[in-house]
């Protein structure tokens, strides 16, 4: 398929405005509820306290003859990992992808999925893909829609995955439909957000009929733009974190706010999204409620992609802090408990500030997804994307880092 940009858009890439070593300036911050015992802003990154043992950043694609190329994917980003509980394998969901390395060849669309039989949490054996979805004939776009076209909801550039989870024999993928990568100041450029599901583990997909309206549909800065499935807790609830869509990394109204809600897995499966309970500051206290919208639990930094996963008995969070120009991590004992201060882990520049000294350096980084198969809550595997800012030049890939201690 020939991919031509809309007249008002620049060539197809997810990172048009990110500059190496330069953070973006925020506009007015988001007014949030007070953050007492249930939350913390923690906007000052913790300094580096000692050496970390991290993998050097093995590339998952965009290398001649690699396992992704063998499955038909040359270059792509995100590679959001999830556990395929029905057979114990692992899935990795990519965003905009090409058949050739360095964003050459044909544009494949988004999302794209590659799978792996077994994951080595120690990091000794880098991730290697063993088959592609939907099935047969190599990787191809999962969803039945046409990029850069009106597919019945309004004009959309592509549908970008934010997270994927499988439970109860069904796979769920939350996505943002992007209307434009170059929105005006204070706009997020989204069309809508939605959840698609698959009852054959990724071969065919069905969209739930309900969508969360985005910028182009009249709801700019929706807090339901991007989701992360933290997973089903032992208490039986499915916990979900969400925030504004910030795919362009210049969403000046973002403010770094993240909200939390939960829902029974059976209601989620039925598409009964109105059954969610919200973590909200009501009166003088935080509480689970259906009578108020979720309150912002974290504010203070311009946050792009993010990820929350329960690793062992600890909830771990990672996100791209655009202001700090780093992938940061936090932890909490519960989804609704106090979150630790952020710790920079992978940075765009490891010479400044002091909290970045000695950290692995990845210029033009973004993403930062926690692998749910990580060895432990003190030894995470993170998948970090890198883009160099020009189509046809390296790199455009996802990188694996292991042994990350948040």
Rosetta blueprint (number, residue, H / E / L):
1 X L
2 X L
3 X L
4 X L
5 X L
6 X L
7 X L
8 X L
9 X L
10 X L
11 X L
12 X L
13 X L
14 X L
15 X L
16 X L
17 X L
18 X L
19 X E
20 X L
21 X L
22 X E
23 X L
24 X L
25 X L
26 X L
27 X L
28 X L
29 X L
30 X L
31 X L
32 X L
33 X L
34 X L
35 X L
36 X L
37 X L
38 X L
39 X L
40 X L
41 X L
42 X L
43 X L
44 X L
45 X L
46 X E
47 X L
48 X L
49 X L
50 X L
51 X L
52 X L
53 X L
54 X L
55 X L
56 X L
57 X L
58 X E
59 X E
60 X L
61 X L
62 X L
63 X L
64 X L
65 X L
66 X L
67 X H
68 X H
69 X H
70 X H
71 X L
72 X L
73 X L
74 X L
75 X E
76 X E
77 X L
78 X L
79 X L
80 X E
81 X E
82 X E
83 X E
84 X E
85 X L
86 X L
87 X L
88 X L
89 X E
90 X E
91 X E
92 X E
93 X E
94 X E
95 X L
96 X L
97 X E
98 X E
99 X E
100 X E
101 X H
102 X H
103 X H
104 X E
105 X E
106 X E
107 X E
108 X E
109 X E
110 X L
111 X L
112 X E
113 X E
114 X E
115 X E
116 X E
117 X L
118 X L
119 X L
120 X L
121 X L
122 X L
123 X L
124 X L
125 X L
126 X L
127 X L
128 X L
129 X L
130 X L
131 X E
132 X E
133 X E
134 X L
135 X L
136 X L
137 X L
138 X L
139 X L
140 X L
141 X L
142 X L
143 X L
144 X L
145 X L
146 X L
147 X L
148 X L
149 X E
150 X E
151 X L
152 X L
153 X L
154 X L
155 X E
156 X E
157 X L
158 X E
159 X E
160 X E
161 X E
162 X E
163 X E
164 X E
165 X E
166 X E
167 X E
168 X L
169 X L
170 X E
171 X E
172 X E
173 X E
174 X E
175 X E
176 X E
177 X E
178 X E
179 X L
180 X L
181 X L
182 X L
183 X L
184 X L
185 X L
186 X L
187 X L
188 X L
189 X L
190 X E
191 X E
192 X E
193 X E
194 X E
195 X E
196 X E
197 X E
198 X E
199 X L
200 X L
201 X L
202 X L
203 X L
204 X L
205 X L
206 X E
207 X E
208 X L
209 X L
210 X L
211 X L
212 X E
213 X E
214 X L
215 X H
216 X H
217 X H
218 X L
219 X L
220 X L
221 X L
222 X L
223 X L
224 X L
225 X L
226 X E
227 X E
228 X E
229 X E
230 X E
231 X E
232 X E
233 X L
234 X L
235 X L
236 X L
237 X E
238 X E
239 X E
240 X E
241 X E
242 X E
243 X E
244 X L
245 X L
246 X L
247 X L
248 X L
249 X L
250 X L
251 X L
252 X L
253 X L
254 X L
255 X L
256 X L
257 X L
258 X E
259 X E
260 X E
261 X E
262 X E
263 X E
264 X E
265 X H
266 X H
267 X H
268 X H
269 X H
270 X L
271 X L
272 X L
273 X H
274 X H
275 X H
276 X L
277 X E
278 X E
279 X E
280 X E
281 X E
282 X E
283 X L
284 X L
285 X E
286 X E
287 X E
288 X E
289 X E
290 X L
291 X L
292 X L
293 X L
294 X L
295 X L
296 X L
297 X L
298 X E
299 X L
300 X L
301 X L
302 X L
303 X E
304 X E
305 X E
306 X E
307 X E
308 X E
309 X E
310 X E
311 X E
312 X L
313 X L
314 X E
315 X E
316 X E
317 X E
318 X E
319 X E
320 X E
321 X E
322 X L
323 X L
324 X L
325 X L
326 X E
327 X E
328 X E
329 X E
330 X E
331 X E
332 X E
333 X L
334 X L
335 X L
336 X L
337 X L
338 X L
339 X L
340 X L
341 X L
342 X L
343 X E
344 X E
345 X E
346 X E
347 X E
348 X L
349 X L
350 X L
351 X L
352 X L
353 X L
354 X H
355 X H
356 X H
357 X L
358 X L
359 X L
360 X E
361 X E
362 X L
363 X L
364 X L
365 X E
366 X E
367 X E
368 X E
369 X E
370 X E
371 X L
372 X L
373 X L
374 X L
375 X L
376 X E
377 X L
378 X L
379 X E
380 X E
381 X E
382 X E
383 X E
384 X E
385 X E
386 X E
387 X E
388 X L
389 X L
390 X L
391 X L
392 X L
393 X L
394 X L
395 X L
396 X E
397 X E
398 X E
399 X E
400 X E
401 X E
402 X E
403 X E
404 X E
405 X L
406 X L
